[in-house]
């Protein structure tokens, strides 16, 4: 894969990761915000209820006498010598008759009595919290009936102290660490007329999105309406620790990714410098290699005074020069195809006409006995870049000869073409490749390990080059091989 493309993929993945983490964190914080606000709403509603009960109990302190009871309820207040006040309410309730489909009242024996005991100390205490808590536990599901009876008892004699209720609401909100401005109103359920109970609340501008809490006054057609200003500040204050830690976490991830990108860019720059240096040195090697090869060839073919021993050494020099020249050409080819400006020049290539000179050169480069069979029809053509197709076939034939462990080395070249694809296969009778190594042989610089044997020289670039060029042709290269049974490499081209 091209280095530039790899860098783009890494950058894209990093950006997607940061965006994904940010969205996930935001979604989690949004859910936490909603949950916290729901809990706060329930707590505020509970605070309004507490303020109502506290206001009732404080009125009991102001008025310590029995009250005339509403229809359907019976209430008694007694005081003993220890200063303990006992309030009891008895009421009848209706049940549903499944036979007649109507409600009917219970008889007196089925009435329910609830008794609340409040001491003088509790009434005189400025903090009614413990009393209210005990009261909540006692009334249970009968709370609405009891609260209705209490309001009807007390409200007929001593009106509700709205200023006190406003003060109690303020205390309840402070207990909840809610310091935002609020407006408390007394609203009529019949005509919707509202009377502000907070004198300073009228000067505050409340938006349509401000949360509103309503609490009914039992036994009356009125209810309290509590409006808060800027409720998000309440939640954000509670979530300050989580918000700061989440922001720092996302910031840390972004810094880490930026540092990673800078490191990758630095490494990429160093790699490009090393690649350019290698390419320049390799390119400069071509001139001395060509001169040395020409000098050795001149001595062999045009100087009749050299001895047989000298000819032997000159041939060795030529062989090594050929090998080194081939390696230089391969490195230069790889450097060219990795450049961003690299472009293929596809054309109709007659493979049958291309092979004879290629196969003859491969036979001259080896001392092994080679038997090459070409099973291609004379008009077999492939749509490909001619130069790179030549190098790919040359690499496959050269590998078949190098890794052939039997003599003669048998190589068979075949081709097939249909409406789906055009294939060119090179089959050999060599040592074969195990299934484990077949998944790695197309990697750059990979060579099949052979223990301590180093009889076959190479750099692991040939098959990597073939795969890369085939990818640029929008094709692929495959291999079928079994140890000891040889290998078949196939180039797949689009028709």
JONORMO-V295188 format. One record per run of one state. SS is the DSSP state (A for helix, B for strand, O for the rest). FROM is the first residue (numbers start at 0). TO is the last residue. If there is no record, write none. Layout:
# JONORMO-V295188
ss=SS from=FROM to=TO
ss=SS from=FROM to=TO
This chain:
# JONORMO-V295188
ss=O from=0 to=1
ss=A from=2 to=61
ss=O from=62 to=71
ss=B from=72 to=78
ss=O from=79 to=82
ss=B from=83 to=90
ss=O from=91 to=92
ss=B from=93 to=95
ss=O from=96 to=101
ss=B from=102 to=104
ss=O from=105 to=106
ss=A from=107 to=109
ss=O from=110 to=110
ss=B from=111 to=118
ss=A from=119 to=123
ss=O from=124 to=127
ss=A from=128 to=154
ss=O from=155 to=160
ss=A from=161 to=174
ss=O from=175 to=180
ss=B from=181 to=187
ss=O from=188 to=192
ss=B from=193 to=195
ss=O from=196 to=197
ss=A from=198 to=202
ss=O from=203 to=210
ss=B from=211 to=215
ss=O from=216 to=220
ss=B from=221 to=227
ss=O from=228 to=230
ss=A from=231 to=237
ss=O from=238 to=238
ss=A from=239 to=301
ss=O from=302 to=306
ss=A from=307 to=336
ss=O from=337 to=344
ss=B from=345 to=349
ss=A from=350 to=363
ss=O from=364 to=368
ss=B from=369 to=373
ss=O from=374 to=379
ss=B from=380 to=384
ss=A from=385 to=401
ss=O from=402 to=407
ss=B from=408 to=416
ss=O from=417 to=419
ss=B from=420 to=427
ss=O from=428 to=433
ss=A from=434 to=437
ss=O from=438 to=460
ss=A from=461 to=471
ss=O from=472 to=474
ss=B from=475 to=480
ss=O from=481 to=485
ss=B from=486 to=493
ss=O from=494 to=494
